[in-house]
Amino acid sequence: MLNYTNRKFMNDMYRFILLQDNTYNIKPRKITKKEINSNINGKYVMVDKVKKEINKMKYHYIITFKNLHNFTKSHYKLNAYIYMTNLVKQINKNNPSYFGVNEVNTGYCSHSHISAEKLVVWRREDSMKVFIHEMIHYFKFDKRFINRFGTINDISNINICSKDDYAFEAFTDYYAITIYCIYLYMLNPSKHYTKYLDEEIEYTKQRCHMIYYNTGNKLNNDSNVFSYYILKHGLFTTPDFIYKLNNIKDIIINQYNYFKNNKKNINSISLTMVKNQVYL
């Protein structure tokens, strides 16, 4: 749970924004069975019914939105739905080597040919981090990367993924996590921003090990799992990548080889954790 160190400040900002602004429509809410069927592939989930938590979180979403909206200078009005469900990302028990939407994704946004239409986050876990990620898509802050990079297989010239896995998702998540860690630091400055970031990088590394422990040399993907985890880990561990975007092919290949070659050779503590871990 979040540490509400700066609660008075957040409350004041929340009230100010409500009075001053009409550029958003954010609805943290419970989810109906009909909406589950239309948004989450018909998979029934347990619903969080704690209204206090939903109301408490709303101003965090609004303030985070305002900061990113002002930065991107977008003309889009945000239409967001935050579903507080207990659905968690985990390894597919029936097919551990498969990584699709239910195993990997937590949100999406949709656009018409003229404007952004809707942003949806459907899990409570990591909801703020995914909200930031989806806002980067929603306001098209990622268009530089979408226009520059294609799929992992196209960039690397190696048949790493069984289906299309789009590299721009790694860049989107890189920036989303950076913003998210700043947000956590503002809420609780007793721990430095870099500590939050180190925790996110270590979390990503462990998930990379878990993905390769459960798969062969080629990822069985119906989602952008290579970009979300493996390429993103490479971006965080290559400090100068942002100045050398032409090196993305090398980062992809190096990360692919590292996790493939080390999936049986990680230390015993990590191996035990990876074997017993089912959550992505």
N, C-alpha and C positions, 0 to 999 in steps of 0.2 A: 504493500500500500504506500501511497505517497505521504511524505512528511510535510504537513501544512505549516511550516515554519513561518511563512510570510502571509498568514491567513488574512489579517486585517488589510494588508495591501491588496491582496487578490480580491477580497470582497469589495473594496472601494473601486478598484478597476472594473470589476464586473458591473457594478451599479452605474458607473460612468458610461461604459460602453452601451448598456441597455438604453440609456437616455439619449445617447448621441448618434446611434448607428442603426442602419437598416440594410447592411450589406451581407447579412448572414441569416441562415435559418438552420440552427443546429438543434437536433432533437435526440438527446440521450434518452433511451426508452427501452421498455420491455418489448419483446418480439412476439408476434402472433404466429400460430401454426401456418396460416396462409402465407405470411411473409417468409417464413422459413422455407416453405416449398418453392417460393419464387426466387429466393436469393441464395440459398445454401444447398442446392441440389437435393432438396427434399429430405435432408438428414435432420431428424428431430433432435433438439438439444434441450438441456435443462436451462431454465431462464432465471436470471438473477432478479429477485423481487425486492431488493433492498432499495427503496425509493430515496432514502437519505443519501446513499452513495451516489446515485444517479444525479441528484440535485447538486451535490457537492462537487462532482466532477464537471458539471456543465460550464462553470466559469473558467476552468482550466482550458477547456477546449476553445472557448471564445477568445480568451486572451492570446493563446497560441496562434489561433487563426488570424487575429488582427495583426500580430507581428509579421507573419509570413505574407499576408495579403498586402500590407504596406510595402514590404520589401520587394515583392514581385511587381507591384504597381498594376495588378490585374484589374480589368473592368468586370470580371465575373462576380456575380453574387453567389456565395457558398450555400449549397443546399445539402446538408449533411445529416446522416442518420447513424447514430452510435448505438448499437445493440449490445446490451450488457449480458451476454450469454456466457455460460460456463464451458462452452465447447473449446477444447484445447488441441493444439497441434501435436500429433504424435505419429510414431511409426505405424504403418499399416500392418496390423497383426496377421492378416491373411496373405499379405504380399509385402514383406519388409523392404524389398528393393524398389518399390514403386513410390514415386513422389508426385502427387497431384494436388489439386486445389484444397481438398480437405486436409491433407497432410502439411501443406506449406503456407497457404494464403490466409489472410485475415481481413482483407478489405478490397474494394475496387472503386473505380469512379467511371462515369460514363459521360460521353460528349456527343452532341449532335454535330451537324456539319457547320454550325455557326457559333455554338457556345457550349460551356460545361453544363451538365444537367443534374448529376447526383453523385454524392460521395457516400459510401457505405463502409462502416467497420462493424463486423459481426461477432467479434470475440472480446471478452473483457480483458484477457491477458494481452499485454503489450498494446492496449487500445490507443494510448496517446502516441506511442512511437509510430504505429501504423497510420493513425490520423495525420501525422506530419508527413509521412511518406506519400499518402494519397493526395494530400494538398499540393505537394510538389507536382504530381501528375495533373491534378485538377486545374491548377493555375498555369500549367504548361511551362513551368520553370525548367523542366527536363528536356525541352525541345532540342537544345544543343546536342545532347547525347543521343536522343532518338534519331536525329538526322545524320549523326556521324557514324554510329555503330550499328551493326546488324546482329546476327545470332552468334552464339559462342562457336558453333561449328564453322560458320563462314569466316570468322576472324582468325581462328586458330588453324584452319585447314586440317583439323583432326576431328574425326567423328566421335566426339565425346558424349553428346546427348542424343537420345533416341528421337526426340522431337525438338521443335524450335525452342530455344532458350535465349531471351533477348538481353544483351549485355547492358543496355541502358538501365535495367533494374538495379544493377549493382551500384551505379552512380547515384541513382535516386535514394537508395537505402544508405549509402555513405553519407550523403548530406542530411538525410532524415535523422540518422543516429547522432551526427554531430550537433544538430539543433536540439535533439532530445536530451543529450547530456548537458548542454547549456541550460536547458529548462530545469533539469533535476538540480543542477548546481544553484540556480536562482531560488528554488524551493528550499534547499537545504545546503547552505554554503559551508557547513562544518566539514564537508568532504569536498576536496578539490575537483574541479571539472575533469582533470586528467584521470582521476581514479574511476569516475563513472565511465569514461571512455575505455580505460583498460579493462574494466569488467565486461563491457560490450564486446570488445575484441576477443577476450578469452572465451566468452559465451559462443561467439561465432566459430572460433577454432574448434571447440568441442563438438559443435554441431557438424562441422566439416568431417571430423573424424568419424562421427556416428553415421553420417551419410555414406561414406566410403566403406565403413565396416559392414554395412548392410547392402552393398551393391558390388557389382563387378567393375570391369574397366570402363563400362559405358553406363551412363545414368539412364534409368528408365523413368523418364519425366513427362508429366503432363502440365508442368508448371515451370517457372524460371528458377528452379532450385539451384542450379550451378551459379547463376548470377547472384541470387539472394544470399548465398553463403560463401561459396568457394572463391569466386571472383572478388566479392566484397572483402573477404579476408585479405586477399592480395592487395587491394587498394589501401587498406589500413596499414599493412606492413610494408608498403612501398611509399615512403614519405614524399618522394618527389614525383609521384605518378601524375599529379595534376599539371605539372609543367612539361610532361613528356607523354602526352596522350597517344603518341605513335607506338609506345611500348606496351600497349594493352595486350597484344598478341603474346608477348613474352610473359606477361603476368599470368595470363590464362594457362599457358603451357606449364609454367613453373609451379603454379598452384595445383594443377591437375596431377603432375608427376609427384609432387611432394605428398599429397594426401593419398594417392594411389599406392605409392611405394612404402608409406609408413603405416598403412592401415593394420598391418600385423606386427609392427615394431614399436608402437607407442608404449610408454612405460606402464608398469603393471597397475598402478593406481588409476591412470587414465583409461586403460583397457577395461578394467572392472567397471568403471563408471559408464563407459561407452556400451559395454555389453548389457548392462542393467538399465540403461536409459531408454525410455520409449518416447519421451517428449521432445519435439523439435522446437 
